[in-house]
Amino acid sequence: MITTTTVAQPTASTATASTPTASRQSADLTPEETARIEAARIEAIEDARPQFDAREDRALLGTVGIIPGALLVLGLGVGLTGRSDLVALALLAGHFLTQFIVLLVYGSLLMNDEGLDRTGRAMWVAGFLAAAPVALPLYYWYRVREPERREPRGIVRELPSRQLPGART
């Protein structure tokens, strides 16, 4: 289920220091109060972002992930057959619009994916940017469909302690 929260309007205590009233009030605050207010502001901003639950929204995310690719294939198919240039143009425009929106959604999922390290995230981002119509369904298949599955971490960081037979020490 996609959930969102609303952010309260800033009060005089959380206003920017560019106004004379806010600068006078910020001078009255202790560093601890200022840090607490800043932490609350950042938390409110983070809570306002849509949070996608990979377990609840699997079917929706899978459907959304294939729509841009399907529009691209349909647009190219109609355009290459020469039946209707206007329909092909509309399908390709729909592809670009939906691809942008889906990249935002899947980018949010990618950044919140705890099973990936920085290298894994960088590889998926490169795939999203280079070949999004292919990379998005692959990301759905490997990372969203089974969210509890962890990504292998590249180089093995811990070698077994036993020695191979015949190995010299």
Buried (B, 14 or more C-beta within 10 A) or exposed (E): EEEEEEEEEEEEBBBEEEEEEBEEBBEEEEEEEEEEBEEEBEEBEEEEEEBBEBEEBBEEBBEBBBBBBBBBEBBBEBBEEEEEEEEBEBBBEBBEEBBEEBBEBBEBBBEEBEEBEEEBBEBBBEBBEEEBBEBBBBBBEEBBEEBEEEBEEEEEEEEEEEEEEEEEE
